[in-house]
């Protein structure tokens, strides 16, 4: 307990008795009676041979139960094991290489490290750090090409994480870093540690080929990353048809079925090869294992979009072929479920929340689309 606040009252013996109160604050001064504590108690680290001078090997973590003026900042010192000055230790507790290590010269070093707190008198504690020198990388990283599809509403893309690069390395201790060529950083960013790709706001319609690479410190390997951006038109929503799938997650649909189903769907509904199929959005159906996919078909001469009734007729005729790819629960144009409409006549409208993006990412394909809402009303 760092302090107490007392209210003290003095009362006289008169009639009636009179009194007065005063507040007394008692602060408890901390004594430096706790030593710094290393977490964990001892450390093990590795460094590959031929790494440049200044390579970070280990971050020491120290805590102190005393108050702040008796704890950090800590002073770190290597007491033993560094007689040849192969290592340095900075004020933040980062152990770095001071030489270029060779596996043939030595395979292991054991350092005794001291941490001293800022109290008076100072308290100290010790830890041991075992550093293993291993052979340098012999395997190049491998990365899976990534294709990203972004659907956005007319110049209203808010930006965000659009996918993740999946890379591996057969060298157990390799740490992979990801980089993006400088001239593309005005539109995209790549997290150097985990490979997540971030798109900035306001992407234009079109195709972007990103110049991304992954490095293990010795080998640098390019990665094929292609981003397709398609901007929705309001007319697409007015002529959209929904296909509802059974027992499939968005990620499985994107990773396993989307390419094949898109090809089969084109064959089923396109009247001419030059017509354009637009997948607007995919979205799980709340409270179920179903998945809705919105799509529209544009006529090749830009004369507009095919009407939903025409597309539904085409879908109904080709449903058996479509279900060779994935099981379909329903084909929806108008959904009067729950409405007491005369002869089930209702009007459906779709609205898009362009600032609520859904990202379905797999190792090879990522699909980014806006959330949609379906509204129906009786036409009685």
C-alpha positions as CSV (number, residue, x, y, z in Angstrom):
1,X,0.0,0.0,0.0
2,X,1.6,3.2,-1.1
3,X,-0.3,5.6,1.1
4,X,-3.1,6.3,3.6
5,X,-5.6,9.2,3.9
6,X,-6.8,9.7,7.5
7,X,-9.6,12.1,8.6
8,X,-8.9,13.1,12.3
9,X,-11.5,14.9,14.4
10,X,-10.9,17.0,17.6
11,X,-14.0,17.6,19.8
12,X,-14.1,19.7,22.9
13,X,-16.0,19.1,26.2
14,X,-18.4,22.1,26.0
15,X,-22.2,22.1,25.8
16,X,-22.9,21.6,23.0
17,X,-19.6,20.0,22.0
18,X,-17.9,21.6,19.0
19,X,-15.5,19.8,16.6
20,X,-13.2,20.3,13.7
21,X,-11.6,17.8,11.3
22,X,-8.4,17.6,9.4
23,X,-7.1,15.3,6.7
24,X,-3.7,13.7,7.2
25,X,-2.1,12.0,4.2
26,X,0.6,9.4,5.0
27,X,2.8,8.4,2.1
28,X,4.8,5.2,2.4
29,X,8.3,5.6,0.9
30,X,9.5,2.6,-1.1
31,X,12.8,1.0,0.0
32,X,14.8,-0.7,-2.8
33,X,14.4,-4.2,-1.4
34,X,13.6,-6.1,-4.6
35,X,16.2,-7.3,-7.1
36,X,15.5,-7.1,-10.9
37,X,13.9,-10.3,-12.2
38,X,14.9,-11.9,-15.6
39,X,12.0,-13.6,-17.5
40,X,12.8,-16.4,-18.2
41,X,15.5,-17.1,-15.6
42,X,18.0,-18.2,-18.2
43,X,18.1,-17.8,-22.0
44,X,18.9,-19.8,-25.1
45,X,19.5,-18.2,-28.5
46,X,20.9,-19.0,-31.9
47,X,22.7,-17.0,-34.6
48,X,23.6,-18.1,-38.1
49,X,27.2,-17.8,-39.2
50,X,28.1,-15.0,-41.6
51,X,25.4,-12.7,-40.3
52,X,26.6,-9.0,-40.3
53,X,27.9,-7.2,-37.3
54,X,25.1,-5.7,-35.2
55,X,22.6,-8.6,-35.8
56,X,20.1,-8.8,-33.0
57,X,20.4,-12.1,-31.2
58,X,18.2,-11.7,-28.1
59,X,16.0,-9.3,-26.1
60,X,16.4,-9.5,-22.4
61,X,13.2,-9.0,-20.3
62,X,13.6,-7.6,-16.8
63,X,11.0,-6.5,-14.2
64,X,11.2,-5.0,-10.7
65,X,8.6,-5.0,-7.9
66,X,9.9,-1.8,-6.4
67,X,8.4,1.6,-7.4
68,X,9.5,3.2,-10.6
69,X,12.4,5.2,-9.1
70,X,13.9,2.1,-7.6
71,X,13.4,0.0,-10.8
72,X,14.2,0.9,-14.4
73,X,16.1,2.0,-16.3
74,X,18.3,-1.0,-15.8
75,X,22.0,-1.2,-16.4
76,X,23.1,-4.4,-18.3
77,X,26.7,-5.8,-18.2
78,X,28.2,-9.0,-19.6
79,X,30.3,-10.3,-16.7
80,X,31.8,-13.5,-18.2
81,X,31.9,-15.3,-21.6
82,X,32.7,-12.2,-23.7
83,X,36.4,-12.0,-23.2
84,X,37.0,-11.7,-26.9
85,X,34.3,-9.1,-27.2
86,X,32.1,-11.1,-29.7
87,X,28.9,-9.6,-28.2
88,X,27.5,-6.2,-27.3
89,X,24.6,-5.4,-25.0
90,X,22.7,-2.1,-25.4
91,X,21.0,-0.1,-22.7
92,X,17.6,-1.7,-23.7
93,X,18.8,-5.2,-23.1
94,X,19.3,-6.2,-26.7
95,X,22.2,-8.7,-27.3
96,X,23.9,-8.1,-30.6
97,X,26.8,-9.6,-32.5
98,X,30.1,-7.7,-32.5
99,X,31.9,-10.0,-35.0
100,X,30.9,-12.3,-37.9
101,X,30.6,-15.7,-36.4
102,X,32.0,-18.9,-38.0
103,X,30.5,-22.3,-37.2
104,X,33.9,-23.9,-37.7
105,X,35.5,-21.6,-35.1
106,X,33.0,-22.1,-32.2
107,X,29.5,-23.6,-32.0
108,X,28.5,-22.3,-28.5
109,X,29.0,-19.4,-26.1
110,X,27.8,-19.0,-22.5
111,X,27.5,-15.5,-21.2
112,X,26.8,-14.4,-17.6
113,X,24.7,-11.2,-17.7
114,X,24.1,-8.8,-14.9
115,X,21.1,-6.4,-14.5
116,X,21.4,-3.5,-12.0
117,X,18.4,-1.3,-11.0
118,X,18.3,2.4,-10.4
119,X,17.6,2.3,-6.6
120,X,19.9,3.3,-3.7
121,X,21.5,1.1,-2.8
122,X,21.3,-0.7,-6.2
123,X,20.1,-4.3,-6.4
124,X,21.5,-6.7,-9.0
125,X,20.6,-10.1,-10.5
126,X,22.2,-12.4,-13.0
127,X,21.2,-14.7,-15.8
128,X,23.0,-17.0,-18.1
129,X,22.6,-16.8,-21.9
130,X,23.6,-19.8,-24.1
131,X,24.2,-18.7,-27.7
132,X,24.5,-21.4,-30.4
133,X,26.2,-20.7,-33.7
134,X,24.6,-22.6,-36.6
135,X,25.3,-22.9,-40.3
136,X,24.0,-20.3,-42.6
137,X,20.9,-20.8,-44.7
138,X,21.2,-23.4,-47.4
139,X,17.6,-23.4,-48.6
140,X,15.8,-20.5,-50.4
141,X,12.4,-19.5,-49.0
142,X,9.4,-20.7,-51.0
143,X,6.2,-18.7,-51.4
144,X,2.8,-19.4,-52.9
145,X,1.6,-17.0,-55.6
146,X,-1.4,-14.9,-54.4
147,X,-4.3,-13.5,-56.4
148,X,-6.5,-10.9,-54.7
149,X,-10.0,-9.9,-55.9
150,X,-11.4,-6.6,-54.5
151,X,-15.0,-5.5,-55.1
152,X,-15.7,-2.0,-54.0
153,X,-18.4,0.6,-54.5
154,X,-17.6,3.4,-57.0
155,X,-14.4,5.1,-55.6
156,X,-15.3,4.3,-52.0
157,X,-12.7,1.8,-51.0
158,X,-11.7,2.5,-47.4
159,X,-8.6,0.3,-47.4
160,X,-7.4,-2.4,-45.0
161,X,-5.9,-5.9,-44.9
162,X,-6.7,-7.6,-48.2
163,X,-4.6,-10.8,-47.9
164,X,-1.6,-12.6,-46.6
165,X,1.5,-14.1,-48.3
166,X,2.2,-17.7,-47.3
167,X,6.0,-18.4,-47.3
168,X,8.1,-21.2,-45.7
169,X,11.7,-22.1,-45.4
170,X,13.3,-25.5,-44.7
171,X,16.0,-23.9,-42.6
172,X,14.5,-24.2,-39.1
173,X,15.9,-20.9,-37.6
174,X,15.4,-18.7,-40.6
175,X,13.4,-15.5,-40.0
176,X,11.6,-14.4,-43.1
177,X,11.0,-10.7,-43.9
178,X,8.8,-9.3,-46.7
179,X,9.4,-6.2,-48.7
180,X,7.5,-4.2,-51.3
181,X,9.2,-2.1,-54.0
182,X,9.2,1.5,-53.1
183,X,7.2,3.0,-55.9
184,X,4.1,0.9,-55.0
185,X,4.0,2.0,-51.4
186,X,1.7,4.9,-52.2
187,X,-1.1,2.3,-52.9
188,X,-0.1,-0.8,-50.9
189,X,1.9,-1.9,-47.9
190,X,3.3,-5.2,-46.8
191,X,3.9,-6.1,-43.2
192,X,7.6,-7.0,-43.1
193,X,7.1,-9.6,-40.3
194,X,4.0,-11.6,-41.2
195,X,3.4,-10.9,-44.9
196,X,0.0,-9.2,-44.6
197,X,-0.9,-7.0,-47.6
198,X,-2.6,-3.7,-46.8
199,X,-4.3,-1.6,-49.4
200,X,-4.7,2.1,-48.9
201,X,-7.9,3.9,-49.6
202,X,-9.2,5.0,-53.0
203,X,-8.0,2.3,-55.3
204,X,-9.0,2.7,-58.9
205,X,-10.6,0.0,-61.1
206,X,-8.0,-2.2,-62.7
207,X,-5.2,-4.7,-62.3
208,X,-2.2,-4.2,-60.1
209,X,0.9,-6.4,-60.1
210,X,2.8,-6.0,-56.8
211,X,6.6,-6.3,-56.7
212,X,6.9,-8.3,-53.4
213,X,9.8,-10.4,-52.2
214,X,10.6,-12.6,-49.2
215,X,14.1,-12.9,-47.7
216,X,15.7,-15.2,-45.1
217,X,18.7,-12.9,-44.8
218,X,20.7,-14.7,-47.4
219,X,18.3,-15.5,-50.3
220,X,15.7,-13.1,-51.7
221,X,12.8,-14.6,-53.7
222,X,10.2,-12.7,-55.7
223,X,6.5,-13.5,-55.1
224,X,3.7,-13.2,-57.7
225,X,1.0,-11.0,-56.2
226,X,-1.8,-9.8,-58.5
227,X,-4.6,-7.5,-57.2
228,X,-7.8,-7.1,-59.3
229,X,-10.1,-4.2,-58.3
230,X,-13.6,-4.0,-59.6
231,X,-16.0,-1.1,-58.9
232,X,-19.7,-1.8,-58.5
233,X,-22.4,0.1,-60.4
234,X,-25.7,0.7,-58.8
235,X,-27.3,-1.0,-61.8
236,X,-25.6,-4.2,-60.8
237,X,-27.4,-4.3,-57.5
238,X,-30.8,-3.7,-59.2
239,X,-30.2,-6.8,-61.4
240,X,-28.4,-9.1,-59.0
241,X,-29.4,-12.7,-58.4
242,X,-28.5,-14.6,-55.2
243,X,-27.3,-18.3,-55.2
244,X,-27.4,-19.8,-51.8
245,X,-25.0,-22.7,-51.1
246,X,-25.3,-25.4,-48.5
247,X,-22.7,-26.3,-45.9
248,X,-19.7,-24.3,-47.1
249,X,-17.7,-21.6,-45.4
250,X,-16.6,-18.4,-47.3
251,X,-12.9,-19.4,-47.1
252,X,-13.6,-22.9,-48.5
253,X,-15.7,-21.4,-51.3
254,X,-13.0,-18.9,-52.2
255,X,-10.1,-21.4,-51.9
256,X,-11.8,-24.5,-53.3
257,X,-14.8,-23.7,-55.4
258,X,-14.9,-20.1,-56.7
259,X,-12.8,-20.6,-59.9
260,X,-14.6,-23.8,-60.9
261,X,-18.0,-22.5,-60.1
262,X,-17.4,-19.2,-61.9
263,X,-16.4,-21.1,-65.0
264,X,-19.5,-23.3,-64.8
265,X,-21.7,-20.4,-64.1
266,X,-20.4,-18.5,-67.1
267,X,-21.3,-21.4,-69.3
268,X,-24.8,-21.6,-67.8
269,X,-25.9,-17.9,-67.9
270,X,-23.9,-16.1,-70.5
271,X,-25.7,-15.7,-73.8
272,X,-22.6,-14.5,-75.6
273,X,-19.0,-15.1,-74.8
274,X,-18.4,-11.4,-74.6
275,X,-20.9,-10.9,-71.8
276,X,-19.3,-10.1,-68.4
277,X,-20.1,-12.0,-65.1
278,X,-19.7,-9.9,-62.0
279,X,-19.5,-11.6,-58.6
280,X,-20.6,-8.7,-56.3
281,X,-20.3,-10.3,-52.8
282,X,-20.3,-13.5,-50.8
283,X,-21.7,-13.5,-47.3
284,X,-22.6,-16.2,-44.7
285,X,-26.3,-16.5,-43.8
286,X,-26.7,-15.7,-40.2
287,X,-27.5,-18.6,-37.9
288,X,-26.8,-21.3,-40.5
289,X,-24.1,-23.0,-42.5
290,X,-25.3,-21.5,-45.7
291,X,-23.5,-18.9,-47.9
292,X,-25.0,-16.3,-50.3
293,X,-23.3,-15.3,-53.5
294,X,-24.5,-12.2,-55.3
295,X,-23.8,-11.8,-59.0
296,X,-25.0,-9.9,-62.1
297,X,-24.3,-10.3,-65.8
298,X,-23.5,-7.4,-68.1
299,X,-24.2,-7.4,-71.8
300,X,-21.1,-7.3,-74.0
301,X,-22.1,-4.1,-75.8
302,X,-22.5,-2.2,-72.5
303,X,-26.3,-2.0,-73.2
304,X,-27.0,-2.8,-69.6
305,X,-27.6,-5.9,-67.5
306,X,-29.7,-9.0,-68.0
307,X,-32.8,-9.0,-65.8
308,X,-32.9,-11.3,-62.8
309,X,-35.9,-13.3,-64.1
310,X,-33.9,-14.2,-67.3
311,X,-30.9,-15.3,-65.3
312,X,-33.0,-17.3,-62.9
313,X,-34.5,-19.2,-65.8
314,X,-31.0,-20.0,-67.1
315,X,-29.8,-21.1,-63.6
316,X,-32.8,-23.4,-63.2
317,X,-32.1,-25.1,-66.4
318,X,-28.4,-25.6,-65.6
319,X,-28.8,-26.3,-61.8
320,X,-27.8,-30.0,-62.2
321,X,-24.5,-29.0,-63.9
322,X,-23.8,-26.3,-61.3
323,X,-24.3,-28.8,-58.5
324,X,-21.5,-30.9,-59.9
325,X,-19.2,-28.2,-58.4
326,X,-21.0,-27.3,-55.2
327,X,-24.3,-28.1,-53.5
328,X,-26.9,-25.3,-54.1
329,X,-29.6,-24.7,-51.4
330,X,-31.7,-22.1,-53.3
331,X,-31.7,-19.6,-56.2
332,X,-33.2,-16.4,-54.9
333,X,-34.5,-13.4,-56.7
334,X,-37.4,-12.4,-54.4
335,X,-37.5,-13.6,-50.8
336,X,-40.9,-13.0,-49.2
337,X,-40.1,-15.2,-46.2
338,X,-41.9,-14.0,-43.2
339,X,-44.0,-11.5,-45.1
340,X,-47.8,-12.0,-45.5
341,X,-47.9,-10.8,-49.1
342,X,-50.9,-11.5,-51.4
343,X,-49.8,-14.2,-53.8
344,X,-46.3,-13.8,-52.5
345,X,-45.8,-10.6,-54.5
346,X,-42.9,-8.7,-53.0
347,X,-40.1,-6.3,-54.0
348,X,-36.5,-6.9,-53.0
349,X,-33.8,-4.2,-52.8
350,X,-30.2,-4.7,-52.0
351,X,-28.0,-2.1,-50.1
352,X,-24.2,-2.2,-49.8
353,X,-22.2,-1.0,-46.9
354,X,-19.0,-0.1,-48.7
355,X,-17.1,0.7,-45.5
356,X,-17.8,-2.7,-43.9
357,X,-15.5,-5.0,-46.0
358,X,-15.2,-8.7,-45.6
359,X,-11.9,-10.4,-46.4
360,X,-11.9,-14.1,-47.1
361,X,-8.2,-15.1,-47.4
362,X,-6.6,-18.4,-48.3
363,X,-3.0,-19.2,-49.3
364,X,-3.6,-18.7,-53.0
365,X,-6.7,-16.6,-53.3
366,X,-8.2,-13.7,-51.3
367,X,-11.6,-12.2,-52.0
368,X,-12.5,-8.8,-50.5
369,X,-16.1,-7.6,-50.8
370,X,-18.6,-5.2,-49.1
371,X,-21.3,-6.4,-46.7
372,X,-24.8,-6.3,-48.2
373,X,-28.3,-6.2,-46.8
374,X,-31.4,-7.5,-48.3
375,X,-34.7,-5.7,-47.8
376,X,-38.1,-6.9,-49.0
377,X,-41.6,-5.3,-48.9
378,X,-45.0,-6.4,-50.1
379,X,-46.3,-5.1,-53.4
380,X,-50.0,-5.6,-52.5
